[in-house]
């Protein structure tokens, strides 16, 4: 297994960031601080940080301001959504789940869904992608 990282970008100029290695420890409190300090959050209604990425699994931290929406879309694999702060409304078909901190939902691949931040919210999205 090789180690991979992302290069510095205008969004994150501090240098390379580890995305994949045989063992990766994610510092969620540090990521929560970072996501709120970046220009995308300061100037807009959302921000995200890819915390872990392999061919088969992605872990993304997302922050949404109250009222911000991720319009209806599908995911190419099973997802889980775990709310860390605030509240979100997760809609899949006719079902709406309002999630608060400590709650987690799982959704099968290919199901149309959307997310609305009921309050300012931060959640962890995990996407498991099956190789064809």
VENRA-V584068 format. One record per backbone hydrogen bond with DSSP energy under -1.0 kcal/mol. NH is the residue of the N-H (numbers start at 0). CO is the residue of the C=O. If there is no record, write none. Layout:
NH:CO
NH:CO
This chain:
3:19
5:16
8:11
16:5
18:3
19:3
27:25
30:26
31:27
32:28
33:29
34:30
36:33
41:37
42:38
43:39
46:62
48:60
50:58
51:58
52:18
53:56
57:126
58:51
59:124
60:48
61:122
62:46
63:120
64:44
66:116
67:64
69:114
72:112
78:106
79:125
80:104
81:123
82:102
83:121
84:121
87:98
88:115
89:96
90:113
91:94
94:91
96:89
98:87
101:82
102:99
104:80
106:78
109:74
110:107
112:72
113:90
114:69
115:88
116:67
117:86
118:86
120:63
121:84
122:61
123:81
124:59
125:79
126:57
127:77
128:55
